[in-house]
Amino acid sequence: MKITLLTHQRELERKTNTGALALQHCGNMVERLVWARRSPAVDLVKAIECGKAVLVYPGGESRGTQLEDFAQVILIDATWQEARKIYNHSSYLQAAPRVTLTTDTASNYRLRRNQPNGGLCTAECVIEILRRHGENSAADRLHTAFIQFNQAGYARN
């Protein structure tokens, strides 16, 4: 199981980036690739072309695609506006099988404004992906770290 965070450059400097939590608390199950519009990561493109990777992205039809059927999951790590830009400017992502995460709970992330209804932050998505792949120990570690991160950040604001 590998979760690839396709990260917008600006996220690397943001103190509110929850992708960094996933990297810290999930070991080698999570990797980060910085998105480059003109030079996509070759291995990522190959994984998509071979049908080995799935993109988690909201909206649209998943056409029977199940998250659990893929060993590699791609998650765009960016603000919602930046994520749309990355998706729209990356034809290889548009060609990837796609799933939408749906949960019964609303996002607990409170450190950024303009969060869409039903939207989850990167850490919450990673937690859900890990749980669906049976990686409950890693999901629990990340969930605990996320709660602490979110509460500490909210107290500062």
Secondary structure, DSSP 8 states (H G I E B T S, - for coil): -EEEEEE-GGGGG-TT-SHHHHHHHSGGGEEEEE--SSS--HHHHHHHHTT-EEEE-SSS--TT--GGG-SEEEEEES-HHHHHHHHHT-HHHHTS-EE----SS-----SSS---TT---HHHHHHHHHHHTT-HHHHHHHHHHHHHHHHHHHHH-
